[in-house]
C-alpha cells in the first residue's frame, strides 16, 4: 500500500513538503546543534525528490505527444486543479501547525473538584505516568491509608510508599514516606537493597513537589506550575526507562548505566573542593566567592538537580550572584563546602532557571542516522585542554563513560502496547546546554567552536566548521548574541552607560562587531571526564564574555536607544560652557568610548596562527579606548581580559592615564561586581582637574 501511494504522487505533491520555509533551519546547521539531524534528513529527502522529479520529467518528455493541443489543454487544467487543492491543503496544515506550536499555551494541570479525592488522585497519577513510559505498574491498597506503588522495568524497580491522613475528612493530606530504587539481578538472585540513594531522594523530592502543589488551597494552587512538575516527572521516568533498557544488556555495562553518575560524583566534588580551598587561600578568606570560583575552577558539579543525571554550573553573572547573596541571612545555615553560598541556595537557583546562571547537563542521548557528530579521538596528552593550575594532581584523573555502539533489540518492554520490533539505535553521552530544549544554548564564536572540536579530535585541525561558516553563517557572532531576531548584520552597536553614583558623565559606548561568525552550542557528544572538563573550560570563557556584553542594552548603530535621554551633541553651547572649556573645567555631556573584542592572539607568523594555536583559543578580552581628561590630550586604553590565573579571574591593564595612581586590582574588583563598562569613566573622574 505504501509503495502504491508513493508512486501515485503528482509532481506538485512531491514538492509540497518542502514548500514550508519553517521546515528548514534559519540558523547555521553544525554538528552541535539540536536541529542538525532533522535538517540533514530534510536535505537528503529533498535531494532524492529532485532526482525523482528529474527522471520523471525526462521520461515524460520522451514518451508524451506534445503536438496534441487537446492533451496540452487538459494537462494545464489538471495542473490548475492540483495546484488549487494543494494550496488549500497547505493553508490548512500551516494553520494547524501554527496552533500546535504556539509558545506559552498551557491550560494547567487537571485538578479534581473535590479536595477529598486529591491524595488518591495523586497516587493514581504516578501509576498512569509509569504506564505511559512503558513500565509495569502495581498499586497496593491492602493497608488502609498506606498505599504503595511499584514501577518495574527490565532491571529497574521503583517502590513508592505513601501515607494518607484522613483526620480532616473533607481535606485529607498525602505524604510520601519513602521512594526506593533497586534492580533485579536475574534468576537466583535477590533484589539489590539500594540502587542509588541520591536517585531515591531526587525522585522523592520531584514527586513531593507535585503533590504539595496539588494539595494547596484553591486560591494559592498554581495549576501551571503543577503541569510543569508533571511533565518534568514524566521526563525523568522516560530517561530512567532508557537507562533500564541499556542496563538489561549485561555485556554492555549492565547496572553501571545507573551507578556511573554516583561513581563519578565523588571525583568531581573532590576536585571542586580542592580548587575552592586554593582560591580561598589566595584571597585570604574562609570560603571562596562563588563567582570567582566559577571563573577559575572546573565548574561546580550538581548531581540530580534538574534531571536524574549530573549538571554543571559553568558561570554566574554579577547580577545573578547578587541575587543569590540576597537570599542569605545571618541565621541562614551554611554547609561544609568551601563556598560563600550554600549548595542548597545554588541548587534552588539552578532549578528556578535564574537569569545569568549558565549550566550544562550530562545526559545519554539517542542518535539518529543523520547525526552530524564527529568521531571522537581521545588524545588528552597532546591537547592543552583541560588545564589544572589550581589542582595539578587532577591532571591524571579521568573517567570514561559507559558506551554502546548499537542495539539489536527494542529497549521498551513488550506487552505494554509497544511493538517489540528489532531496532538499530546508537546512543552517546552529550553535554546539553539547552536545559532539555527550554533554552537556546550558548552563543559561541567560531574560534572557540573550533577549539571544542579539537578537544574531541585533536588531529582534525579544527576544519570541521569551515564549510558551515562559509555557506550558512553570515555576519558576526555579536549579531547572534545582541540582535538575534534581525536578518541584517550591523557593523557596530552602541549603548549609553550611566554611572549609578554620577561620578562621571554618561559613556557613549561604540562596539565594533568582530568579523567572525557565530553558532549556538546546544549539545555536544562526550566520551570521558577530561573531554567534559576541556569543553566546559572553553564554554566558561565564552559565557564570561557573553554575560559582560549582555549587562548593557546595545542597539545597532543608527538606531536611537530608549535609554539615551541626554541632550544632542549639536545643541547650542552656552557662555558658561565656553568659559569652562577655556578654563579646562568643562564636563562633557557624554564621553565617547570605542570598544573592540580582539578575537585572536597577536602573531608574527606570515601565515597566521597554527592549528595548535587554535587548540588553545586566545582568552577573551575587551578593549575600551576613551579620551584623556583635559588638559591632557591623548587616549586611555583599558583592557579587561579573562585570566583564570588571576586572583579574581580577571586581569585589567591600562595604557595612557598619565599621572594617575590607579590600582588595577581595585579595577578588577569593580569588574567582578559588574562595573566593567564604567572603567573608562572612573579613570576619567580620577584624572587631573577632578573635583
C-alpha positions as MATLAB code, in Angstrom:
seq = 'XXXXXXXXXXXXXXXXXXXXXXXXXXXXXXXXXXXXXXXXXXXXXXXXXXXXXXXXXXXXXXXXXXXXXXXXXXXXXXXXXXXXXXXXXXXXXXXXXXXXXXXXXXXXXXXXXXXXXXXXXXXXXXXXXXXXXXXXXXXXXXXXXXXXXXXXXXXXXXXXXXXXXXXXXXXXXXXXXXXXXXXXXXXXXXXXXXXXXXXXXXXXXXXXXXXXXXXXXXXXXXXXXXXXXXXXXXXXXXXXXXXXXXXXXXXXXXXXXXXXXXXXXXXXXXXXXXXXXXXXXXXXXXXXXXXXXXXXXXXXXXXXXXXXXXXXXXXXXXXXXXXXXXXXXXXXXXXXXXXXXXXXXXXXXXXXXXXXXXXXXXXXXXXXXXXXXXXXXXXXXXXXXXXXXXXXXXXXXXXXXXXXXXXXXXXXXXXXXXXXXXXXXXXXXXXXXXXXXXXXXXXXXXXXXXXXXXXXXXXXXXXXXXXXXXXXXXXXXXXXXXXXXXXXXXXXXXXXXXXXXXXXXXXXXXXXXXXXXXXXXXXXXXXXXXXXXXXXXXXXXXXXXXXXXXXXXXXXXXXXXXXXXXXXXXXXXXXXXXXXXXXXXXXXXXXXXXXXXXXXXXXXXXXXXXXXXXXXXXXXXXXXXXXXXXXXXXXXXXXXXXXXXXXXXXXXXXXXXXXXXXXXXXXXXXXXXXXXXXXXXXXXXXXXXXX';
ca = [
       0.000    0.000    0.000;
       2.790    2.370    0.851;
       4.576    1.745   -2.462;
       1.396    2.375   -4.455;
       0.786    5.603   -2.576;
       4.299    6.802   -3.219;
       4.216    6.009   -6.961;
       0.876    7.760   -7.436;
       2.203   11.108   -6.193;
       1.974   14.046   -8.543;
       4.903   16.357   -9.164;
       3.361   19.125   -7.062;
       2.543   16.732   -4.225;
       6.153   15.546   -4.160;
       7.415   19.104   -3.668;
       4.716   20.153   -1.203;
       6.564   19.003    1.984;
       9.455   21.347    1.127;
       7.340   24.429    0.395;
       7.099   25.434    4.055;
      10.123   27.578    4.905;
       9.814   26.684    8.595;
      10.929   23.139    7.768;
      14.449   24.434    7.207;
      16.563   25.920    9.964;
      17.246   29.643    9.703;
      20.434   29.289   11.745;
      23.672   27.699   10.677;
      23.430   23.915   10.968;
      26.501   22.453   12.601;
      27.256   19.147   14.356;
      26.489   20.546   17.827;
      23.002   21.916   17.036;
      19.785   20.212   18.142;
      18.186   20.569   14.719;
      21.121   19.121   12.777;
      19.654   15.582   12.310;
      16.258   16.904   11.168;
      17.851   19.395    8.782;
      20.109   16.688    7.355;
      17.171   14.327    6.847;
      15.190   17.071    5.124;
      18.046   17.952    2.768;
      18.665   14.294    1.922;
      14.969   13.821    1.191;
      14.965   16.959   -0.974;
      17.897   15.626   -2.994;
      16.143   12.287   -3.502;
      12.910   14.028   -4.513;
      14.605   16.291   -7.052;
      16.332   13.266   -8.586;
      12.976   11.502   -8.903;
      11.390   14.594  -10.446;
      14.215   14.926  -12.930;
      13.871   11.298  -14.011;
      10.071   11.543  -14.241;
      10.193   14.677  -16.372;
      12.817   13.152  -18.634;
      10.688   10.051  -19.209;
       7.555   12.129  -19.661;
       9.259   14.330  -22.226;
      10.318   11.404  -24.392;
       7.008    9.494  -24.197;
       4.320   12.203  -24.467;
       2.954   13.546  -27.766;
       3.250   17.316  -27.331;
       1.672   18.067  -30.734;
      -1.801   17.222  -29.406;
      -3.383   20.563  -28.402;
      -6.261   18.912  -26.548;
      -3.853   16.903  -24.390;
      -1.889   20.025  -23.521;
      -5.078   21.873  -22.552;
      -6.233   19.024  -20.322;
      -2.836   18.849  -18.643;
      -2.954   22.570  -17.887;
      -6.452   22.275  -16.468;
      -5.443   19.305  -14.338;
      -2.379   21.201  -13.120;
      -4.555   24.138  -12.032;
      -6.883   21.823  -10.117;
      -3.952   20.139   -8.391;
      -2.363   23.463   -7.521;
      -5.615   24.778   -6.019;
      -6.129   21.622   -3.966;
      -2.546   21.605   -2.696;
      -2.643   25.317   -1.851;
      -5.814   24.811    0.179;
      -4.343   21.787    1.933;
      -1.135   23.677    2.644;
      -3.050   26.599    4.139;
      -4.956   24.313    6.493;
      -1.781   22.465    7.515;
       0.071   25.708    8.206;
      -2.825   26.935   10.337;
      -2.923   23.696   12.330;
       0.864   23.724   12.786;
       0.761   27.331   13.978;
      -1.908   26.462   16.526;
       0.033   23.416   17.723;
       3.347   25.215   18.088;
       2.064   28.283   19.929;
       4.544   29.103   22.660;
       3.413   29.526   26.226;
      -0.011   27.925   25.678;
      -0.843   25.689   28.606;
      -4.141   25.200   30.348;
      -2.554   23.926   33.535;
      -2.981   20.678   35.404;
      -6.321   18.928   35.726;
      -7.429   19.289   39.344;
     -10.258   17.267   40.918;
     -13.160   19.403   42.076;
     -13.345   17.657   45.454;
     -10.361   18.087   47.788;
     -11.148   14.755   49.436;
     -10.058   12.779   46.360;
      -6.827   14.656   45.595;
      -4.493   12.330   47.618;
      -5.771    9.186   45.876;
      -5.729   11.039   42.578;
      -2.028   11.939   43.018;
      -1.145    8.304   43.735;
      -3.051    7.186   40.646;
      -1.182    9.802   38.621;
       2.122    8.125   39.440;
       0.668    4.822   38.260;
      -0.513    6.344   34.975;
       2.853    8.036   34.393;
       4.675    4.743   34.807;
       2.326    3.045   32.357;
       2.700    5.846   29.810;
       6.503    5.463   29.680;
       6.339    1.679   29.287;
       6.820    0.379   32.834;
       4.854   -2.338   34.593;
       2.812   -0.751   37.392;
       1.350   -2.229   40.564;
      -0.713   -0.460   43.216;
      -1.396   -1.993   46.625;
      -4.299   -0.609   48.681;
      -4.450   -3.509   51.126;
      -3.368   -1.288   54.034;
      -5.929    1.491   54.610;
      -4.268    4.895   54.445;
      -0.903    3.443   53.335;
      -0.956    2.821   49.581;
       2.168    1.623   47.808;
       3.095    1.823   44.141;
       5.672   -0.304   42.330;
       7.016    0.651   38.901;
       9.023   -2.076   37.205;
      11.152   -2.212   34.096;
      13.527   -4.843   32.790;
      16.040   -4.139   35.553;
      14.861   -1.055   37.411;
      12.302   -1.272   40.220;
      10.847    1.833   41.895;
       8.939    1.395   45.177;
       6.935    4.339   46.493;
       5.255    4.308   49.910;
       2.607    6.858   50.878;
       0.565    7.796   53.922;
      -2.847    9.457   53.740;
      -4.026   11.322   56.828;
      -7.835   11.412   56.815;
      -8.269   13.256   60.118;
      -9.905   16.018   58.131;
     -12.369   14.065   56.024;
     -13.031   16.948   53.661;
      -9.344   17.629   53.054;
      -7.080   14.624   53.689;
      -3.333   15.036   53.169;
      -0.878   12.847   51.300;
       2.708   12.336   52.459;
       5.495   10.475   50.714;
       7.056    8.091   53.207;
       9.759    6.581   51.042;
      10.859    6.199   47.422;
      13.397    3.491   46.774;
      15.055    2.326   43.570;
      16.521   -1.142   43.180;
      17.443   -3.521   40.411;
      16.744   -7.174   39.713;
      19.940   -9.128   39.189;
      18.270  -12.056   37.417;
      17.187  -15.553   38.310;
      18.553  -16.923   41.542;
      19.476  -13.513   42.891;
      17.714  -11.228   45.305;
      16.843   -7.648   44.575;
      19.603   -5.202   45.370;
      18.754   -3.309   48.571;
      19.512    0.108   47.086;
      20.360    1.201   43.574;
      21.173    4.847   44.263;
      20.350    6.781   47.403;
      20.736   10.173   45.643;
      18.386    8.953   42.909;
      15.864    7.914   45.574;
      15.963   11.387   47.100;
      15.697   13.032   43.690;
      12.576   11.086   42.684;
      11.011   11.536   46.112;
      11.574   15.299   46.049;
      10.290   15.624   42.468;
       7.024   13.842   43.263;
       6.678   15.588   46.622;
       6.801   18.985   44.889;
       3.978   17.897   42.609;
       1.842   16.563   45.465;
       2.438   19.652   47.617;
       1.372   21.933   44.777;
      -1.754   19.896   44.104;
      -2.762   19.877   47.785;
      -2.603   23.644   48.205;
      -5.775   25.640   48.626;
      -7.691   26.699   45.570;
      -6.537   30.302   45.981;
      -2.831   29.504   46.263;
      -2.585   26.486   43.947;
      -0.691   27.145   40.708;
      -2.036   24.731   38.112;
       0.558   25.908   35.578;
       3.419   25.010   37.906;
       1.770   21.672   38.676;
       1.593   20.971   34.952;
       5.297   21.756   34.593;
       6.131   19.457   37.516;
       4.065   16.664   35.963;
       5.834   16.930   32.602;
       9.185   17.062   34.358;
       8.420   13.910   36.347;
       7.378   12.053   33.191;
      10.649   13.085   31.515;
      12.564   11.704   34.494;
      10.787    8.355   34.170;
      11.398    8.261   30.407;
      15.109    8.771   30.957;
      15.216    6.022   33.580;
      13.415    3.668   31.166;
      16.122    4.422   28.593;
      18.843    3.508   31.100;
      16.811    0.468   32.134;
      16.866   -0.914   28.596;
      20.641   -0.490   28.395;
      21.204   -1.961   31.861;
      19.349   -5.121   30.825;
      22.239   -5.935   28.476;
      24.813   -7.434   30.821;
      27.522   -7.483   28.144;
      27.302   -3.688   27.728;
      27.842   -2.488   31.280;
      24.620   -3.717   32.912;
      23.848   -1.799   36.098;
      26.745    0.610   35.513;
      24.385    2.753   33.437;
      22.622    3.644   36.694;
      25.585    3.768   39.058;
      28.078    5.652   36.880;
      26.844    9.083   37.991;
      27.217    8.108   41.661;
      30.740    6.811   40.985;
      31.681    9.993   39.143;
      30.284   12.451   41.698;
      32.979   11.994   44.423;
      35.737   12.669   41.885;
      34.063   15.866   40.721;
      33.319   17.095   44.232;
      36.863   16.391   45.431;
      38.279   18.490   42.583;
      35.782   21.309   43.210;
      36.543   21.277   46.944;
      40.299   21.388   46.336;
      40.007   24.258   43.862;
      37.688   26.204   46.180;
      40.145   25.828   49.054;
      43.013   27.034   46.841;
      41.004   30.100   45.778;
      40.011   30.881   49.372;
      43.663   30.668   50.422;
      44.783   33.013   47.627;
      42.120   35.574   48.600;
      42.776   35.057   52.333;
      39.129   34.339   53.093;
      37.450   31.426   54.813;
      35.270   30.436   51.860;
      35.750   31.143   48.172;
      33.284   33.531   46.479;
      31.100   31.563   44.078;
      31.633   33.926   41.133;
      35.425   33.819   41.462;
      35.316   30.052   41.908;
      33.440   29.615   38.627;
      35.890   31.870   36.774;
      38.933   29.936   37.950;
      37.775   26.348   38.541;
      36.305   23.464   36.549;
      32.667   24.366   37.166;
      30.524   23.227   40.077;
      29.064   19.686   39.874;
      25.388   19.459   40.850;
      24.185   15.837   40.738;
      20.470   15.068   40.495;
      19.197   18.621   40.217;
      17.074   19.032   37.103;
      17.430   15.510   35.660;
      18.409   12.081   37.039;
      21.994   12.731   35.994;
      24.630   15.357   36.771;
      24.632   19.058   35.899;
      27.447   21.622   35.933;
      27.203   25.282   36.890;
      29.531   26.929   34.367;
      29.261   30.651   35.050;
      27.247   33.141   37.058;
      26.763   36.795   36.181;
      27.302   39.536   38.806;
      23.537   40.196   38.914;
      22.714   36.521   39.486;
      25.443   36.257   42.136;
      23.972   39.253   43.959;
      20.514   37.657   43.742;
      21.779   34.536   45.500;
      23.621   36.589   48.131;
      20.439   38.465   48.982;
      18.730   35.182   49.795;
      21.159   34.650   52.668;
      20.699   35.952   56.180;
      22.907   35.839   59.298;
      20.798   32.967   60.612;
      20.911   31.024   57.330;
      22.500   27.602   57.927;
      25.688   27.075   55.979;
      27.337   23.858   54.877;
      30.786   22.321   54.923;
      31.529   23.032   51.267;
      34.117   25.873   50.983;
      31.908   28.318   49.029;
      30.352   31.522   50.352;
      26.898   30.487   49.087;
      25.496   27.176   50.410;
      24.849   24.443   47.876;
      21.155   24.403   48.780;
      20.789   28.024   47.628;
      22.768   27.312   44.454;
      20.618   24.274   43.698;
      17.445   26.321   44.160;
      18.768   28.980   41.782;
      19.533   26.364   39.125;
      16.085   24.777   39.470;
      14.426   28.179   39.126;
      16.478   28.887   35.968;
      17.797   32.144   37.432;
      18.861   34.503   34.657;
      22.637   34.718   34.379;
      23.347   31.178   35.617;
      24.827   29.099   32.778;
      24.558   25.333   33.158;
      25.262   22.142   31.234;
      23.846   18.675   31.842;
      25.471   15.321   31.121;
      22.864   13.054   29.507;
      22.585    9.882   27.487;
      21.109   10.773   24.115;
      19.771    8.692   21.258;
      21.424    9.260   17.897;
      19.688    9.215   14.549;
      21.199    8.023   11.289;
      21.522   11.647   10.212;
      23.640   12.668   13.189;
      26.474   15.040   12.282;
      28.549   14.230   15.365;
      32.185   13.842   14.511;
      34.049   10.752   15.724;
      35.925   11.253   18.966;
      39.643   10.619   19.214;
      40.562   10.972   22.884;
      44.219   12.055   22.974;
      44.459   14.139   26.168;
      48.256   14.129   26.191;
      48.559   16.321   23.077;
      45.815   18.833   23.875;
      46.090   21.947   26.024;
      42.613   21.398   27.463;
      41.841   20.846   30.245;
      44.395   22.624   32.430;
      44.672   22.428   36.209;
      46.525   25.479   37.596;
      44.766   25.232   40.984;
      44.912   21.467   41.423;
      47.791   19.975   39.361;
      47.231   16.499   40.820;
      43.899   16.264   38.993;
      45.646   16.287   35.607;
      45.977   12.497   35.793;
      42.311   11.962   36.653;
      39.919   10.668   34.017;
      36.701    8.692   33.865;
      35.430    7.055   30.655;
      31.651    6.929   30.349;
      29.788    3.700   29.531;
      29.435    3.357   25.781;
      27.400    1.234   23.408;
      27.546    1.258   19.623;
      24.216   -0.260   18.625;
      21.280   -2.210   19.944;
      19.673   -5.145   18.222;
      16.583   -5.344   20.438;
      13.938   -2.869   21.409;
      14.524   -1.145   24.749;
      10.802   -0.956   25.506;
       9.291   -3.828   27.497;
       6.874   -5.950   25.435;
       3.219   -6.379   26.214;
       2.524   -2.723   27.064;
       1.137   -1.590   23.747;
       4.655   -1.255   22.331;
       5.737   -3.380   19.407;
       8.971   -5.199   20.205;
      10.403   -4.832   16.726;
      14.155   -5.022   16.164;
      15.860   -1.656   16.064;
      19.333   -0.411   15.317;
      19.902    2.577   17.557;
      23.062    4.244   18.795;
      23.464    6.220   21.987;
      26.072    8.648   23.185;
      26.679   10.843   26.210;
      26.130   14.516   25.483;
      26.588   17.815   27.266;
      23.261   19.602   26.916;
      23.331   23.416   27.139;
      19.609   23.891   26.409;
      18.110   22.608   29.687;
      16.181   19.961   27.815;
      15.238   22.295   24.965;
      13.965   25.117   27.215;
      16.877   27.414   26.309;
      18.578   28.300   23.046;
      22.066   27.212   24.037;
      25.254   29.247   24.331;
      26.311   31.690   21.612;
      29.884   30.802   20.622;
      32.290   32.402   18.197;
      33.939   30.293   15.532;
      37.394   30.109   17.105;
      36.045   28.592   20.316;
      33.838   26.176   18.416;
      36.962   25.006   16.605;
      38.743   24.705   19.943;
      35.919   22.447   21.154;
      36.258   20.356   18.015;
      39.971   19.956   18.729;
      39.228   18.754   22.270;
      37.202   15.901   20.774;
      39.531   15.227   17.862;
      42.976   16.864   18.176;
      44.024   15.671   14.705;
      41.091   17.280   12.885;
      42.844   20.649   12.637;
      39.618   22.429   13.528;
      38.404   22.254    9.920;
      35.012   20.664   10.560;
      33.208   24.023   10.781;
      34.862   25.808    7.863;
      32.281   24.798    5.255;
      29.437   25.670    7.595;
      30.752   29.169    8.227;
      31.407   29.906    4.571;
      27.943   28.874    3.366;
      25.412   29.391    6.149;
      26.775   31.795    8.751;
      26.704   35.465    7.785;
      27.693   38.460    9.864;
      29.274   38.402   13.297;
      28.617   36.279   16.349;
      27.780   39.562   18.082;
      24.630   39.771   15.934;
      23.552   36.361   17.181;
      24.097   37.459   20.786;
      22.800   41.041   20.820;
      20.335   41.125   17.934;
      19.303   37.520   17.156;
      15.963   38.348   15.516;
      17.399   40.677   12.892;
      18.327   39.346    9.468;
      20.602   42.331    8.795;
      24.101   42.332   10.231;
      25.318   45.525   11.888;
      28.940   46.593   11.828;
      28.667   48.493   15.107;
      26.480   48.601   18.195;
      26.032   51.491   20.608;
      24.967   51.759   24.224;
      24.709   54.534   26.801;
      26.241   53.666   30.172;
      25.318   55.877   33.128;
      27.165   55.852   36.423;
      24.888   54.772   39.303;
      26.655   57.334   41.531;
      27.054   60.015   38.808;
      30.817   60.234   39.322;
      31.349   60.712   35.584;
      29.314   61.770   32.527;
      27.379   59.115   30.587;
      29.593   56.922   28.438;
      28.665   56.544   24.780;
      29.888   53.008   24.085;
      30.541   52.122   20.448;
      31.201   48.425   19.882;
      32.775   47.254   16.637;
      31.495   43.764   15.831;
      34.352   41.336   15.120;
      34.374   39.761   11.670;
      33.899   36.252   12.980;
      30.793   34.074   12.560;
      28.991   32.516   15.475;
      26.887   29.495   16.364;
      24.631   28.277   19.128;
      26.205   25.446   21.075;
      23.327   23.179   22.087;
      24.507   19.590   22.507;
      27.908   18.053   22.112;
      28.958   14.382   22.432;
      31.495   13.431   25.091;
      33.171   10.162   25.965;
      35.216   10.892   29.075;
      35.505   13.252   32.013;
      38.535   15.021   30.527;
      36.551   15.889   27.426;
      33.855   17.375   29.668;
      36.397   19.455   31.574;
      38.094   20.639   28.377;
      34.829   21.676   26.724;
      33.496   23.443   29.815;
      36.740   25.439   30.102;
      36.128   26.866   26.632;
      32.417   27.483   27.215;
      33.201   29.183   30.542;
      35.346   31.785   28.770;
      32.627   32.498   26.223;
      29.972   32.763   28.955;
      32.044   35.413   30.755;
      32.285   37.475   27.575;
      28.598   36.993   26.711;
      27.319   37.979   30.153;
      29.586   41.039   30.234;
      28.190   42.207   26.902;
      24.596   41.461   27.909;
      24.923   43.603   31.034;
      24.353   46.630   28.747;
      21.499   47.324   26.365;
      23.003   47.509   22.867;
      21.354   48.766   19.697;
      22.612   48.728   16.093;
      24.371   51.970   15.263;
      21.959   54.499   13.827;
      19.012   53.424   15.953;
      18.214   55.620   18.943;
      18.211   53.780   22.247;
      15.317   54.357   24.636;
      17.867   54.903   27.418;
      19.533   57.812   25.628;
      17.824   60.870   27.106;
      20.912   63.113   27.125;
      20.973   66.363   25.100;
      22.010   66.145   21.484;
      25.641   66.892   20.647;
      24.644   69.664   18.246;
      22.756   71.662   20.923;
      23.714   75.335   21.203;
      26.580   75.951   23.628;
      26.144   78.460   26.426;
      28.571   81.164   27.551;
      29.232   79.265   30.785;
      30.222   76.175   28.823;
      32.601   78.243   26.687;
      34.306   79.673   29.766;
      34.573   76.181   31.255;
      36.289   74.945   28.093;
      38.784   77.811   28.250;
      39.439   77.156   31.928;
      39.816   73.404   31.411;
      36.940   72.563   33.757;
      34.309   71.650   31.173;
      32.370   68.456   31.835;
      31.214   66.891   28.560;
      27.654   65.698   28.118;
      28.926   62.259   27.041;
      32.294   60.547   26.869;
      32.924   58.576   23.661;
      34.285   55.068   24.277;
      35.282   52.749   21.444;
      35.004   49.042   22.273;
      36.715   46.199   20.429;
      36.860   42.458   21.059;
      40.198   41.032   19.869;
      39.485   37.505   18.681;
      42.981   36.032   18.379;
      46.443   36.299   19.820;
      48.876   38.586   18.082;
      51.268   36.660   15.880;
      54.176   37.479   13.619;
      53.632   34.301   11.625;
      53.220   35.221    7.968;
      50.618   32.505    7.506;
      48.615   33.240   10.677;
      48.200   31.077   13.755;
      48.915   27.386   13.574;
      46.434   24.609   14.349;
      47.941   24.250   17.806;
      47.163   27.922   18.452;
      43.545   27.169   17.630;
      43.530   24.465   20.278;
      44.364   26.969   22.988;
      41.969   29.662   21.646;
      43.038   33.061   22.940;
      41.472   34.238   26.175;
      38.564   36.649   25.683;
      39.278   40.300   26.275;
      37.532   43.644   25.985;
      39.483   46.723   24.882;
      37.972   50.173   25.592;
      39.520   53.387   24.274;
      38.461   56.777   25.667;
      39.938   60.309   25.660;
      42.140   61.568   28.476;
      40.716   64.209   30.769;
      41.742   67.774   29.789;
      44.146   69.448   29.881;
      45.954   66.226   28.989;
      45.444   65.153   25.384;
      45.557   61.637   24.044;
      43.733   58.391   24.689;
      43.390   55.913   27.524;
      43.158   52.226   26.641;
      41.592   49.879   29.181;
      41.918   46.135   28.581;
      39.783   43.728   30.594;
      40.849   40.138   29.968;
      39.676   36.808   31.287;
      42.524   35.096   33.143;
      41.897   32.147   35.455;
      45.381   32.578   36.948;
      44.498   35.971   38.453;
      43.124   36.059   41.991;
      39.696   37.203   40.771;
      39.825   35.537   37.368;
      40.038   38.937   35.651;
      43.051   40.967   34.524;
      42.824   44.738   33.990;
      45.621   46.681   32.279;
      45.925   50.379   31.371;
      47.741   52.284   28.676;
      47.799   56.050   28.996;
      46.178   57.574   32.097;
      49.289   59.673   32.645;
      49.919   60.837   36.169;
      47.250   58.629   37.710;
      47.923   56.181   40.510;
      45.110   53.683   39.992;
      45.185   50.173   41.407;
      44.341   47.653   38.707;
      43.451   45.245   41.498;
      40.668   47.609   42.572;
      39.523   47.901   38.970;
      39.371   44.095   38.742;
      37.097   44.108   41.803;
      34.876   46.656   40.036;
      34.648   44.324   37.040;
      33.789   41.429   39.308;
      30.857   43.440   40.674;
      29.525   44.199   37.186;
      31.119   47.608   36.554;
      33.278   46.693   33.558;
      31.741   49.273   31.225;
      32.214   52.074   33.760;
      36.019   51.730   33.962;
      36.783   54.488   31.393;
      34.511   56.846   33.334;
      36.190   56.019   36.649;
      39.588   56.712   35.126;
      38.320   59.981   33.635;
      36.922   61.051   37.024;
      40.291   60.325   38.652;
      42.149   62.491   36.132;
      43.658   65.912   36.645;
      41.232   68.670   37.396;
      38.712   66.356   39.029;
      36.988   67.812   41.997;
];
